[in-house]
Amino acid sequence: PFDWDIDWLARSPVSVDAIPDIGENQQIVFTQWPGRSPQDIQDQVTYPLTVSLLGIGKVKTIRSNSSFGFSSIYIIFEDGADWDQSRNKIVERLNSLPSGTLPEGVQPALGPDATAPGQVFWYTLEGYDTEGNPTGGWDLHELRTVQDWTVRDALASAGGVAEVASVGGFVREYQIDVDPDAMHAANIGLSDVFGAIKLSNRDVGARTIEINRVEYVVRGIGFIKSVADIEQVVVKVNDNVPIRVKDIAHVSTGPALRRGVFDKEGAEAVGGVVVVRHGENPLKVIQNVKAKIAEIASGLPQKTLADGTVSQVKIIPFYDRTGLIYETLGTLNDAISQEILITVIVIIILLRHFRSSMLIAGLLPLAVLSCFIAMRFFKVEANIVALSGIAIAIGTMVDMGIVICENIVRHLQEAPAEKSRLQVIYDASCEVGSAVLAAIATTIVSFLPVFTMIGAEGKLFRPLAFTKTFALLASAIVAIFVIPVFAYWLYGGKRKPANEKKPRLKRFANLADLIVVLLVAAVLSKYWLPLGPDRGVIASFLFVAVLLILVLAVVMLLTRFYPLILGWCLAHKGRFLMIPLVLIISGGFAWRSLGRGFMPSLDEGSFLYMPTTMPHASIAEAVDVLAKIDSAIKTIPEVKTVVGKIGRVESPLDPAPISMVETVIDYHSKFKRDKDGRIVTDENGKAIRQWRDHIQSPRDIWDEIVAVAKLPGTTSAPLLQPIETRLIMLQTGMRAPMGIKVKGPDLRTIEAVGLQLEQLLKQMPFIDPGTVYAERIVAKPYLEIHIDREAIARYGMRIDDVQNVIEIAIGGKPVTTTVQGRQRYPVRVRYLRELRNEIQELGDILVPAPGGVQIPMGQLVRIEYTQGPQVIKSEDTFLTGFVLFDGKEGLAEIDVVEECQQFLDGKIAAGELILPAGVSYSFAGTYENQIRAQKTLKMVLPLALGVIFLILYFQFKTIPHTLLVFSGIFVAWSGGFLLLWLYGQEWFMDVSLLGVNLRQLFNIHSYNLSVAVWVGFLALFGIATDDGVLMMTYLTQQFKKTEPDTIEQIRRETLAAAHKRVRPALMTSATTILALLPILTSTGRGADIMVPMA
């Protein structure tokens, strides 16, 4: 998956993305009904379609949005449902809808073969000169035309692209604004205008004719090409005088009604979004798109501006997931490389056998590459979570090589000279082979609960379970079958006992080991830079040296004094057993005090600022708000680019109303980095800092954004990121990680309950009151025209006669579509603007009655102001509203939700919150994934423990021995819970080493007991039993050989056997711990997810 530059090696990389797509298995049915209100859409389109779709197999739930002019229905399938079959079932159901289910002319369509998190590439179109400087000079409608008819089609042809959607600018249309007085004078109705325009916009084909043995294709050219063509259309002939369109209307080109606006740093813009097809490799698709952009770049339109500058349209990306993917993979690549270097150092120092050290170190690349091959074969996507499985397994992977190599070296030193080297290596490998296999088996089985997870947590962590299993299996195969073979070749020559080796040769070997260790440590220091890029390589080298010396000194001291320690423990069993007992009890108390959450957020390097304007705001007001927000955010020095959107992209994936602001804020990294996420230095070797001194974290940047972007008439916005937001909205249907879902019989009741909950939640000490927001569902101003049936009956008119005039004269109605090459433009008929801007003017609109009489509409209707819904949301046909909120910084999601639940239950019991009949509420959010994961773990964890117990029993064949090794799991877990508790204490590790605070260095802060942490604990299963299996296996073998009879003999044999096995046991523990240090100190992209697991 890493983009290594190896030209001579053919590559077929695995699919790569930054994070797994943990969204629901969702399909979209999108239906347009232009000009219709949300209530009309809900009653006549969304509800009947939802009822029809509910019967499809494996459907979990159906959510829907009824908005102005369109309906979006989201069919959520169960995780096991096949993606393509799901789409086929929906198409079959839509094709078999009974007649009359939907209004005439309304046609539902299946959404793109993609999900919202597939929006991987956003861009704008801008004018640039030949030197690459922005020039402007392009109108919004010109840029939109280029986007719709050139760029969109070209990018859609790139491999793996599901959709390219346009946003911003103005869609051109021909506008016929009729004059009702002129029409009345000429005795012309709107139906006459409609018919005349339709009949004046068509081409025909007349097959072929043959002239002089030459065949000619005959075409009748009649499509409308210009405003003049429309003006010349004859509507009617009165007294042999043709009445043309220009006689009764004003014809022009202008912008069509728009429900989405794009803004870049305070100025309107035009752009688009590329969506990856489901199941495709995002990185490969983006590369395909960039190749297509390079291909069409020279052919994009250009023009000469007034000052003589030649300006050409360029495609300018502002959100490109490639950077996030490369930085995330770069973090993992660096972590794995640094772990291998640390492992080499530890092995050389502790084993003091250079050839063995190199043999063990060579195991790692071979095992990791084998893991990549398995990922490719089993189609496991490479992402931050999946590759973290390899990163956290490095120490465990090398343990097996250490055990086998150490045993081979010891046997070669102790075996008699006449015994063949082959036999010695064979005996040594067989002696520990069963222990290695048992240790591997327990580690693999420990991840059984992860394989059984469902929903988002399963999609998130199953790839990690696969990769760690692949890595462990590969390392086991290498350790058991490859290392003994290479050891036979490497350990050639005449064998001599250790005490017969020449001192000079031994000193030379030690010197060589020291030189190698220093060189590896120097390389490690240069690329690890644990003290930070601003401290330099020398300081980092000193820190690495001190850290390794401290840890390895402890290991060596334990190795040397282990017989004394073990002897005291055997002599004072009761006192010693109190230590693990106290540890287990303390760990239990620590576990109870830990917060709970689903998953730490991945730092994406960008924010998505999503406030909302008031529902009554017009699109002009919304555009003004968006421009002010973007301009204010751009003033922050740490911000790189700001591109905002109001309303929706022209895609079924985006149902946003015009009150919703979505601003993508890309900020500079703390230090300048290259495309792989590696820090760039200046000529003096110092890292180039890009943040001001008081800005220490992305949270500080967000706080400044909130401070400058808050405007009157806009709501607050939760801290969100682009991918995170799409996933949250896909999972929960709302734009916040936490919220309350309110269901009720009607929208006004739901809104009233939501407002009550909003006021109550603001009183909660666990909740940030600024983030609490109840949706204003019935707050959109409506102008309703009620037809007086008795009045129209007096004139012999029908409802449809009046409704046609309302629809065409006020709203405007497309008549036909012009065909101009590849471009298509609608032709719209409407009354002149000055005749439909006020209620009084609406009342003066004339409605034709039978007999040619024109009746003012005010005599036929009652016009009134009212309020109605901007968007109608429902779930399984039940009307739904949301109350959004967020906990205060540092608080766990589940704890916040549980406190809120108790608080609201208390208010209901006290009578302060009264729910009307038919109203219910439930909490929704990403915390539901954590709850579901906990339930899965409660069922599967005991099963995994049982299987591990059986594996250990098959290894030792006795219950007491099995229980002794098995107890290590609970001791290890207790230690983990205690360490997590200590991480949350501000005094823990709050010391400095070489001028660096260790608490900051090792990312020590409060961690919630998330699924990521639980996955790390599951990894402890195998690690906790590995040393026990190794030690107990050798003890059992020694007891079989010596068959001790007395307690003294047993104690003596125990001390002797344990002393021989303590070095490999401590070496494996040291490598496991030290190999995680690069992850624990990692600050690059993706570290947020890796650190809790480590």
Secondary structure, DSSP 8 states (H G I E B T S, - for coil): ------TTS------B-SS-----EEEEEEEE-TT--HHHHIIIIIHHHHHHHTTSTTEEEEEEEEETTEEEEEEEE-TTS-HHHHHHHHHHHHHT--TTSS-TT---EE--SS-GGGEEEEEEEEEE-TTS-B-----HHHHHHHIIIIIHHHHHTSTTEEEEEEEES--EEEEEEE-HHHHHHTT--HHHHHHHHHHTS--EEEEEEEETTEEEEEEE-----SHHHHHT-EEEEETTEEEEHHHHEEEEEEE---SEEEEETTEEEEEEEEEE-TTS-HHHHHHHHHHHHHHHGGGS-EEE-TTS-EEEEEEEEEEEHHHHHHHHHHHHHHHHHHHHHHHHHHHHHHH--HHHHHHHHHHHHHHHHHHHHHHHHTT--B-HHHHHHHHTTHHHHHHHHHHHHHHHHHHHHHS-TTS-HHHHHHHHHHHHHHHHHHHHHHHHHHTHHHHT--HHHHHHHHHHHHHHHHHHHHHHHIIIIIHHHHHHHHT-S----GGGS-HHHHHHHHHHHHHHHHHHHHHHHHHH-TT-TTSHHHHHHHHHHHHHHHHHHHHHHHHHHHHHHHHHHHH-HHHHHHHHHHHHHHHHHHHHH----S------SEEEE--BB-TT--HHHHHHHHHHHHHHHHTSTTEEEEEEEEE--SSTT----TTBEEEEEEE--SB-B-TTS-B-B-TTS-B-B-S-TT--SHHHHHHHHHHHH--TTB-------HHHHHHHHHHHSSSSSEEEEEE-SSHHHHHHHHHHHHHHHTT-TTB-GGG-EE---S-EEEEEEEE-HHHHHHTT--HHHHHHHIIIIII-EEEEEEEETTEEEEEEEEE-GGGSSSHHHHHT-EEEETTTEEEEGGGTEEEEEEEE-S-EEEETTEEEEEEEE-B-TT--HHHHHHHHHHHHHHHHHTTSS---TT-EEEEEETHHHHHHHHHHHHHHHHHHHHHHHHHHHHHH-SHHHHHHHHHHHHHHHHHHHHHHHHHTSTTTT--EETTEEHHHHTT-S-----HHHHHHHHHHHHHHHHHHHHHHHHHHHHHHHH---SHHHHHHHHHHHHHHHHHHHHHHHHHHHHTTHHHHT--STTHHHHHHH-
